[in-house]
């Protein structure tokens, strides 16, 4: 029993040493300590583990170099010459445990040399450490028996008392070890606030207890740090609200509980309108203050009815765990929204807050929490698209619209790969002579299964997804090639216009693609006209100005398409290198019957001519409209009166038949 107790003692000590190393290595991995700090901290704790009047827990590396030893001076020196060291290291690397070998030692005046010494060793792989400790079993037994004989001689008459003393000694050895073992088991099972007994003892039991106390302190610190990291993982750092990860965790529980109780629950998603503009105007710090104020308003408005959190950016969520009936969510949303909207004072500036809201209900809309989030987002997207500052509840047709959108997006990608996008060309006519002097390249999508797809069904989506960039680059190159073919053998330029989207111009490396298209096709800059929208020019972006000046510097005409339908800030006409305006067909078609439209068209023509620009009128469908525009001194017309958009081959065939006159439709 004594042997077993002492072997158990060194085992517990070694395992405590390994646990100390593991804890400090975890702190290093978590970024709380550097690796050197973690190793030094572990070594200091292991050095404190002294027992049997100087015996220690040792640490070697896998080559037998002392990491922790009897004295600091020994640390860093090799112990490999000792077979005992080699045996312990090898045994630890093979799985660890007890190793017996012979040794000699004098303890309490008794010298033993014939029976084995027991060493326990374990490997800590991350640092290549071998933690070990040993006890001379026969020394302990010989010393104990020697004293027992003395006690027997001195107290022969008190044999009964002697038995009681032996039992007390054994008990004094095993009970503290049992307490320490139970304490370590409690730590391993995750028990907090573990109390370690026997730390005040001055023997090896006290040393072990103090070592376990150190381990318990390290374990408490580790768990506190783990709790902090867990809190950070589910908390928004700006507002202190639950974050997106917490949303999914909370919503999953709420949906399951509502289903089990045959009740309903709701998810509301809020988004601040114009927040990017506010942020850009007032700065990030003021933007953060606004988000924190909105978070406070939301918490007050919701109270105990639900869980408020920040999803991302300027988007917040509210989980309502218990709804008596579906209609109650709409009225609750209205009450919450009324308490959130309104002015917020930021750094002396009053900022009016408006929000868009989307919401969905489980299990009415879906019993799946991830689908519930997606449906609420769809409703929010619908609210934003309707102009903002509005509330929208999810409906199944939203899913159908999204599915159609994704399907169309995939078909656009497939169409690009299959070469389904091609330009159709519509003639531009000199209103004075009737000559065809140019054309506009219009993007068409011709699917093998269904034929032509309306541009209104794919151009807006392509703009949003960025697919307009490869489509636009394709149209640009085709237009350049077409211009080369049309100008073959001509003395006067035949100008081919092509539309350029804002996204293509600003983010698609447009200048490089333009120059590449001109070079590869052999197109002259004067044979191409680029049509842009007014929205691109009101951004007051220096990069836009630089790009347009570079385009004009090449000798390429820049025209404003659909002029008059966009923005009223006309100052851009004098700042940018614009040489042509295209009057939108909504004005042109009504000039015969609507005097106000005629006045607007005359005003546009007067302004354009005053700025030295030429004018193209779109949507001309009757000779009377063409004659009126000619009388107003409009230079160029475009419309079904002369020609419907057609493929390049058909256009060129018509142009060959009537090179100086209007071409057949």
C-alpha positions in Angstrom: 0.0 0.0 0.0 2.9 2.3 0.8 4.5 1.5 -2.6 1.2 2.1 -4.3 0.7 5.4 -2.5 4.1 6.7 -3.5 3.8 5.6 -7.1 0.4 7.3 -7.2 2.1 10.4 -5.7 4.6 10.7 -8.5 2.0 10.0 -11.1 -0.2 12.8 -9.8 2.7 15.1 -9.7 3.8 14.3 -13.3 0.2 14.7 -14.5 -0.1 18.0 -12.7 3.1 19.1 -14.5 1.7 18.1 -17.8 -1.6 19.9 -17.1 0.4 23.1 -16.2 2.2 22.8 -19.6 -1.1 22.2 -21.4 -2.7 25.3 -19.8 0.1 27.6 -20.6 0.3 26.2 -24.2 -3.4 27.0 -24.6 -2.9 30.6 -23.4 -0.1 30.9 -26.0 -2.4 29.6 -28.7 -5.2 31.9 -27.6 -2.8 34.9 -28.0 -2.8 35.7 -24.2 1.0 34.9 -23.9 4.0 34.6 -26.2 5.4 31.0 -26.5 8.5 32.0 -24.4 6.3 33.6 -21.7 4.0 30.5 -21.7 7.1 28.1 -21.3 8.7 30.2 -18.6 5.4 30.3 -16.7 5.0 26.6 -16.9 8.6 26.0 -15.8 8.2 28.3 -12.7 5.1 26.4 -11.6 6.8 23.0 -12.1 9.9 24.0 -10.2 7.7 24.7 -7.1 6.7 21.1 -7.0 9.2 19.8 -4.3 8.6 16.8 -2.1 10.5 14.3 0.1 13.0 16.9 1.3 14.1 18.0 -2.1 12.8 15.6 -4.6 11.3 17.3 -7.7 9.4 17.0 -10.9 11.9 17.1 -13.7 11.4 18.2 -17.4 13.7 17.0 -20.2 13.5 17.6 -23.9 13.4 14.6 -26.2 17.2 14.6 -26.4 17.6 14.4 -22.6 18.5 18.1 -22.0 17.3 19.3 -18.7 14.5 21.9 -19.0 13.6 21.8 -15.2 16.1 20.3 -12.8 17.3 20.4 -9.1 19.0 23.8 -9.6 18.8 26.5 -12.2 22.5 25.8 -13.0 21.7 22.3 -14.2 19.0 23.5 -16.6 20.1 23.4 -20.2 22.7 20.6 -19.6 22.4 17.1 -20.9 21.4 14.1 -18.8 21.6 11.7 -21.7 24.6 9.9 -20.3 22.3 8.4 -17.7 20.6 5.2 -18.8 17.8 6.1 -16.4 17.2 9.3 -18.3 17.2 7.5 -21.6 14.8 4.9 -20.3 12.3 7.5 -19.0 12.4 9.6 -22.2 12.0 6.6 -24.4 9.1 5.3 -22.3 7.4 8.7 -22.3 7.6 9.0 -26.0 6.1 5.5 -26.4 3.0 6.4 -24.3 4.4 7.1 -20.8 3.8 5.5 -17.5 5.9 3.8 -14.9 9.5 2.6 -15.3 11.4 0.5 -12.8 15.2 0.5 -12.5 17.9 -0.1 -9.9 19.4 2.7 -7.8 21.0 3.5 -4.5 20.1 6.1 -1.8 20.5 6.6 1.9 17.3 7.7 3.7 17.0 8.1 7.4 20.3 6.3 7.9 19.4 3.3 5.8 21.2 2.6 2.5 19.6 0.4 -0.1 21.0 -0.6 -3.5 19.5 -3.9 -4.6 15.9 -3.1 -5.4 14.4 -0.9 -8.1 13.5 2.7 -8.2 10.1 3.7 -9.8 9.9 6.7 -12.2 6.8 8.0 -13.8 7.2 9.9 -17.1 4.8 11.5 -19.7 5.4 13.3 -22.9 4.0 16.8 -23.7 4.4 16.8 -27.5 3.7 20.5 -28.4 6.9 21.6 -26.8 8.8 18.3 -27.0 8.9 18.0 -23.2 9.1 14.8 -21.1 7.8 15.4 -17.6 9.1 12.9 -15.0 9.5 12.2 -11.3 10.7 9.2 -9.3 10.7 7.5 -5.9 13.0 5.0 -4.2 10.5 2.4 -3.1 12.8 0.3 -1.1 14.4 3.3 0.6 10.9 4.3 1.8 10.1 0.7 2.9 13.4 0.1 4.6 13.2 3.4 6.5 9.7 2.6 7.5 10.5 -0.9 8.6 13.5 0.4 10.6 11.4 2.8 12.4 8.7 0.1 12.9 11.3 -2.2 14.6 12.3 0.7 16.8 8.8 1.3 17.7 8.3 -2.5 18.2 11.3 -2.6 20.6 10.2 0.5 22.5 6.6 -0.3 22.6 6.5 -4.1 22.5 3.9 -4.1 25.2 1.7 -1.8 23.3 1.2 -3.8 20.1 -2.4 -2.7 19.8 -1.3 0.9 20.0 1.3 0.2 17.3 -1.3 -1.2 14.9 -3.4 1.9 15.4 -0.4 4.1 14.8 0.4 2.2 11.6 -3.1 2.6 10.4 -3.0 6.3 11.2 0.2 6.7 9.2 -1.2 4.9 6.2 -4.3 6.9 6.5 -2.4 10.1 6.7 -0.7 9.2 3.4 -3.7 7.9 1.4 -6.4 10.3 2.5 -4.6 13.5 1.4 -3.8 11.8 -1.9 -7.4 10.8 -2.3 -8.5 14.4 -1.7 -6.0 15.7 -4.2 -7.1 13.1 -6.8 -10.7 14.0 -6.3 -9.9 17.7 -6.6 -8.1 17.0 -10.0 -11.1 15.0 -11.1 -13.4 17.9 -10.2 -11.2 20.2 -12.3 -11.3 17.8 -15.2 -15.1 17.6 -15.0 -15.4 21.4 -15.2 -16.3 22.1 -11.6 -15.6 25.8 -10.7 -14.5 27.3 -7.4 -12.6 24.1 -6.5 -11.1 24.3 -3.0 -7.7 22.6 -2.4 -7.0 21.1 1.1 -3.7 20.4 2.8 -1.8 23.4 1.3 -0.6 24.3 4.7 1.3 21.0 5.3 5.1 21.2 5.3 5.6 17.8 3.7 5.4 16.4 0.2 1.6 16.3 0.6 1.6 20.0 1.1 3.9 20.5 -1.9 1.5 18.5 -4.1 -1.5 20.4 -2.7 0.1 23.7 -3.5 0.9 22.4 -7.0 -2.7 21.4 -7.5 -3.8 24.8 -6.2 -1.7 26.5 -8.9 -3.2 24.2 -11.5 -6.7 25.1 -10.2 -5.9 28.8 -10.5 -4.7 28.4 -14.1 -7.8 26.4 -14.9 -10.0 29.2 -13.5 -8.2 31.8 -15.5 -8.5 29.6 -18.6 -12.3 29.2 -18.2 -12.8 32.9 -17.5 -10.9 33.7 -20.7 -12.9 31.1 -22.6 -16.1 32.8 -21.3 -14.9 36.2 -22.4 -14.0 34.9 -25.9 -17.5 33.2 -26.1 -19.1 36.5 -25.1 -17.1 38.4 -27.8 -18.1 35.8 -30.5 -21.8 36.6 -29.9 -21.7 40.3 -29.2 -21.6 43.3 -31.5 -18.6 45.4 -30.3 -20.1 48.8 -31.3 -23.6 48.5 -29.7 -23.2 45.7 -27.2 -26.2 44.0 -28.8 -26.3 40.3 -29.9 -24.7 39.9 -33.3 -25.5 37.9 -36.4 -24.1 34.6 -34.9 -26.3 35.2 -31.8 -29.3 35.7 -34.1 -29.1 32.2 -35.6 -28.5 30.7 -32.2 -31.4 32.5 -30.6 -33.8 32.1 -33.5 -33.1 28.4 -33.6 -34.2 28.0 -30.0 -37.2 30.3 -30.4 -38.5 28.5 -33.5 -38.2 25.1 -31.9 -39.9 26.3 -28.7 -42.8 27.9 -30.6 -43.3 24.7 -32.7 -43.4 22.6 -29.5 -46.0 24.9 -28.0 -48.0 25.2 -31.2 -47.4 29.0 -31.2 -45.9 31.5 -33.6 -42.7 33.6 -33.5 -41.5 36.5 -35.6 -38.3 37.9 -37.0 -38.2 41.7 -37.8 -35.3 43.2 -39.8 -34.6 46.9 -39.7 -32.4 48.9 -42.1 -31.5 52.6 -41.9 -32.4 54.5 -45.0 -29.7 56.7 -46.6 -27.2 55.6 -43.9 -24.3 55.5 -46.4 -25.0 59.1 -47.4 -25.2 60.1 -43.7 -21.9 58.3 -42.9 -20.1 59.8 -45.9 -21.4 63.3 -45.0 -20.8 63.3 -41.2 -18.0 60.7 -41.0 -17.6 57.3 -39.4 -17.6 58.5 -35.8 -20.9 60.3 -36.2 -22.2 57.3 -38.1 -21.3 55.0 -35.1 -23.1 57.3 -32.7 -26.2 57.2 -34.8 -26.1 53.3 -34.8 -25.7 53.3 -31.0 -28.6 55.7 -30.6 -30.8 53.5 -32.9 -29.8 50.5 -30.9 -30.9 52.2 -27.7 -34.2 53.2 -29.2 -34.8 49.7 -30.4 -34.1 48.2 -27.0 -36.5 50.6 -25.3 -39.2 50.1 -27.9 -39.0 46.3 -27.8 -38.5 45.9 -24.0 -39.1 42.4 -22.8 -41.2 41.4 -25.9 -38.1 40.2 -27.8 -34.4 40.0 -28.4 -32.8 43.0 -30.2 -29.5 42.6 -32.1 -27.3 44.1 -34.8 -27.1 42.0 -37.9 -24.5 44.0 -39.9 -23.7 47.5 -40.9 -26.8 49.6 -40.4 -29.1 46.5 -40.2 -30.7 45.4 -36.9 -33.0 42.5 -36.0 -35.7 41.8 -33.4 -36.7 38.2 -32.5 -40.3 38.0 -31.1 -40.5 34.6 -29.3 -44.2 34.4 -28.6 -47.0 35.6 -30.9 -50.6 34.9 -30.0 -51.7 35.5 -33.6 -49.9 36.5 -36.8 -51.7 39.9 -37.1 -50.1 40.9 -33.8 -46.7 41.2 -35.5 -47.7 43.9 -37.9 -49.1 46.1 -35.2 -46.0 45.5 -33.0 -43.7 46.4 -35.9 -45.6 49.7 -36.4 -45.3 50.6 -32.7 -41.5 49.8 -32.7 -40.9 51.7 -35.9 -42.7 54.8 -34.6 -40.4 54.9 -31.5 -37.3 54.5 -33.6 -37.8 57.0 -36.4 -37.2 60.7 -35.8 -34.3 63.1 -35.5 -31.1 62.2 -33.7 -28.7 65.0 -32.6 -25.1 64.2 -33.5 -22.3 66.7 -32.8 -24.8 69.6 -33.0 -26.4 68.3 -36.2 -30.0 67.0 -36.3 -30.2 63.9 -38.5 -33.6 62.6 -39.5 -33.7 58.8 -39.1 -36.0 56.8 -41.4 -36.0 53.0 -41.6 -37.2 50.2 -43.9 -38.6 47.1 -42.2 -39.1 43.5 -43.4 -40.6 40.7 -41.3 -41.6 37.1 -41.5 -43.4 34.6 -39.2 -42.7 31.0 -38.2 -44.3 28.6 -38.9 -46.7 30.5 -41.1 -44.0 31.4 -43.6 -41.5 28.7 -42.8 -40.6 26.4 -39.9 -36.9 26.6 -40.7 -34.9 29.3 -38.9 -32.5 29.9 -41.8 -35.4 30.3 -44.3 -37.0 32.7 -41.8 -34.0 34.9 -41.9 -33.9 34.7 -45.7 -37.6 35.6 -46.0 -37.3 38.5 -43.6 -34.4 39.8 -45.7 -36.5 39.4 -48.9 -39.2 41.5 -47.3 -36.7 44.1 -46.3 -35.3 44.2 -49.8 -38.8 44.8 -51.1 -39.3 47.6 -48.7 -36.1 49.3 -49.8 -36.9 48.9 -53.4 -40.3 50.5 -52.9 -38.5 53.7 -52.0 -37.6 53.1 -48.4 -39.2 54.3 -45.1 -41.7 51.6 -45.4 -42.7 48.2 -43.9 -43.1 45.0 -45.9 -44.2 41.5 -44.8 -42.9 38.4 -46.5 -45.1 36.8 -49.2 -44.4 33.7 -51.3 -44.2 35.7 -54.5 -41.0 37.2 -53.2 -39.4 33.8 -53.2 -40.6 33.3 -56.7 -39.1 36.7 -57.7 -35.8 35.8 -56.1 -35.7 32.4 -57.7 -36.4 34.1 -61.1 -33.6 36.5 -60.4 -31.1 33.8 -59.6 -32.2 31.7 -62.6 -31.9 34.7 -64.9 -28.4 35.5 -63.4 -27.3 31.9 -64.1 -28.8 32.1 -67.6 -26.9 35.4 -68.3 -23.6 33.7 -67.4 -24.5 30.7 -69.6 -25.5 33.1 -72.4 -22.1 34.9 -72.2 -20.3 31.5 -72.5 -22.5 30.4 -75.4 -22.3 33.7 -77.3 -26.0 34.5 -77.1 -25.5 38.3 -76.6 -25.2 40.2 -79.8 -25.7 43.8 -81.0 -28.6 45.0 -83.1 -28.1 48.2 -85.0 -30.6 51.1 -85.5 -29.9 53.8 -88.1 -29.3 57.4 -87.3 -30.5 59.8 -90.0 -29.5 63.3 -90.9 -32.8 65.2 -90.7 -31.8 67.7 -93.3 -30.6 65.3 -96.0 -32.2 62.0 -95.1 -28.8 60.3 -95.2 -28.0 57.4 -92.9 -24.9 58.9 -91.1 -24.5 56.4 -88.3 -26.1 53.8 -86.1 -26.6 52.8 -82.5 -25.5 49.4 -81.2 -28.3 48.0 -79.0 -27.6 44.9 -76.9 -29.9 41.9 -77.6 -30.1 38.5 -75.9 -31.2 35.7 -78.3 -31.8 32.4 -76.5 -32.0 29.3 -78.7 -35.0 28.0 -76.8 -37.2 31.2 -76.5 -35.7 33.7 -78.9 -35.1 37.4 -78.0 -35.3 38.4 -74.3 -36.5 41.9 -73.6 -33.6 44.2 -72.4 -35.8 45.3 -69.5 -35.8 41.7 -68.3 -32.0 41.4 -68.0 -30.2 44.8 -68.3 -31.2 46.0 -64.7 -30.2 42.7 -63.2 -26.9 42.6 -65.1 -26.2 46.2 -63.8 -26.8 45.0 -60.2 -24.7 41.9 -60.4 -21.9 43.3 -62.4 -22.5 41.1 -65.4 -23.1 44.3 -67.4 -19.3 44.7 -67.5 -18.5 41.7 -69.7 -21.7 42.3 -71.7 -20.7 45.9 -72.3 -17.2 45.1 -73.2 -18.5 42.6 -75.8 -20.9 45.2 -77.3 -18.0 47.8 -77.4 -15.8 45.4 -79.4 -18.6 44.4 -81.7 -19.5 48.1 -82.3 -15.9 48.9 -83.1 -15.7 46.0 -85.6 -19.0 47.1 -87.2 -17.8 50.7 -87.5 -14.7 49.5 -89.4 -16.9 47.6 -91.8 -19.3 50.5 -92.3 -16.5 53.0 -92.9 -14.8 50.8 -95.5 -14.5 52.9 -98.7 -16.3 56.0 -97.1 -14.8 59.5 -97.1 -17.2 60.8 -94.3 -17.2 59.1 -90.9 -20.0 56.7 -90.2 -20.3 56.9 -86.4 -21.5 53.9 -84.4 -22.8 54.7 -80.9 -22.6 52.2 -78.1 -24.1 52.5 -74.6 -21.7 52.4 -71.6 -23.1 51.6 -68.1 -21.8 53.5 -65.1 -20.6 50.3 -63.5 -18.7 49.4 -66.7 -17.1 52.8 -66.9 -16.1 53.1 -63.3 -15.1 49.6 -62.3 -14.5 47.6 -65.4 -11.0 48.9 -66.5 -12.9 50.6 -69.2 -10.0 52.7 -70.8 -7.9 49.6 -71.2 -10.8 47.6 -72.8 -11.6 50.6 -75.1 -8.1 51.0 -76.4 -7.8 47.2 -76.8 -11.0 47.1 -78.8 -9.8 50.0 -81.1 -6.5 48.4 -81.7 -7.7 44.8 -82.3 -10.4 45.9 -84.7 -8.5 48.8 -86.4 -11.3 51.2 -85.6 -10.6 54.9 -85.7 -11.7 56.9 -82.6 -13.8 59.2 -84.7 -16.0 56.3 -85.9 -17.3 55.6 -82.3 -19.6 57.5 -80.0 -20.1 56.5 -76.3 -23.5 57.1 -74.8 -23.6 57.5 -71.0 -26.4 58.4 -68.6 -26.8 61.6 -66.5 -26.6 59.7 -63.3 -22.9 59.0 -63.9 -22.1 62.8 -64.1 -23.8 64.0 -60.9 -21.5 62.0 -58.6 -18.9 64.7 -58.9 -16.3 62.0 -58.9 -12.8 63.1 -59.9 -12.2 59.6 -61.4 -15.2 60.0 -63.7 -13.9 63.4 -64.9 -10.4 61.9 -65.5 -11.8 58.9 -67.4 -14.1 61.0 -69.6 -11.4 63.5 -70.4 -9.1 60.6 -71.4 -11.9 59.2 -73.7 -12.4 62.7 -75.3 -8.7 63.0 -75.7 -8.7 60.0 -77.9 -11.1 61.8 -80.3 -14.2 59.8 -79.3 -17.6 61.5 -79.0 -19.4 61.4 -75.7 -23.2 61.7 -75.7 -25.7 61.9 -72.9 -28.4 59.3 -73.5 -32.1 59.8 -72.5 -31.4 63.5 -71.7 -34.1 65.1 -69.6 -35.3 62.0 -67.7 -32.7 62.0 -65.0 -31.3 64.8 -62.9 -31.9 68.5 -63.1 -28.4 69.7 -62.0 -27.2 70.8 -65.5 -23.9 72.2 -64.4 -22.2 69.0 -65.4 -22.8 69.9 -69.1 -20.1 72.6 -68.9 -17.7 70.6 -66.7 -17.5 67.4 -68.7 -16.4 66.9 -72.3 -19.9 66.3 -73.6 -20.5 66.9 -77.4 -23.9 65.4 -78.0 -27.4 65.2 -76.3 -30.0 62.6 -77.0 -33.5 63.7 -76.3 -35.5 60.9 -74.7 -38.3 59.5 -76.8 -40.9 60.3 -74.1 -40.5 64.0 -75.1 -40.2 63.4 -78.8 -43.3 61.4 -79.4 -45.7 64.0 -77.9 -44.4 67.2 -79.4 -47.1 67.2 -82.1 -50.0 67.0 -79.6 -48.6 68.5 -76.4 -47.4 72.1 -76.6 -45.6 71.8 -73.3 -43.5 68.9 -74.6 -42.7 71.0 -77.7 -41.5 73.8 -75.4 -39.3 71.4 -73.5 -37.7 70.0 -76.7 -37.1 73.6 -78.0 -35.5 74.5 -74.7 -33.2 71.5 -74.8 -32.2 72.2 -78.4 -31.5 75.9 -77.7 -29.4 75.0 -74.6 -27.4 72.3 -76.5 -26.7 74.5 -79.5 -25.7 77.3 -77.2 -23.1 75.0 -75.6 -21.9 73.9 -79.0 -23.4 70.4 -78.8 -25.4 68.5 -81.5 -28.7 66.8 -80.7 -30.1 63.4 -81.5 -33.9 62.9 -81.2 -34.9 59.3 -80.3 -38.2 57.5 -80.9 -39.3 59.3 -84.1 -42.2 57.3 -85.6 -43.9 59.7 -88.0 -42.8 62.1 -90.7 -44.6 65.0 -89.1 -42.5 64.6 -85.9 -39.3 64.4 -88.1 -40.3 67.6 -89.9 -41.0 69.5 -86.7 -37.7 68.5 -85.3 -35.9 69.5 -88.5 -37.7 72.9 -88.3 -36.4 73.2 -84.7 -32.9 72.6 -86.1 -32.4 69.2 -84.6 -29.6 67.6 -86.5 -30.1 63.8 -86.2 -33.1 61.5 -85.8 -33.5 57.9 -84.8 -36.6 55.8 -84.7 -39.0 53.3 -86.4 -39.9 55.9 -89.1 -36.7 54.8 -90.8 -35.5 51.6 -89.3 -36.1 49.0 -86.6 -33.0 47.5 -84.9 -31.6 44.6 -86.9 -28.6 42.4 -86.9 -25.4 43.7 -88.5 -25.8 41.6 -91.7 -29.3 42.9 -92.3 -28.3 46.5 -91.5 -25.4 46.4 -94.0 -27.6 44.9 -96.7 -30.0 47.8 -96.4 -27.2 50.3 -96.2 -25.7 48.9 -99.5 -29.0 49.4 -101.3 -29.5 52.9 -100.2 -26.1 54.4 -99.2 -27.3 58.0 -99.3 -30.9 57.6 -98.5 -33.0 56.2 -95.7 -32.6 52.4 -95.4 -35.5 50.0 -95.5 -37.1 48.9 -92.3 
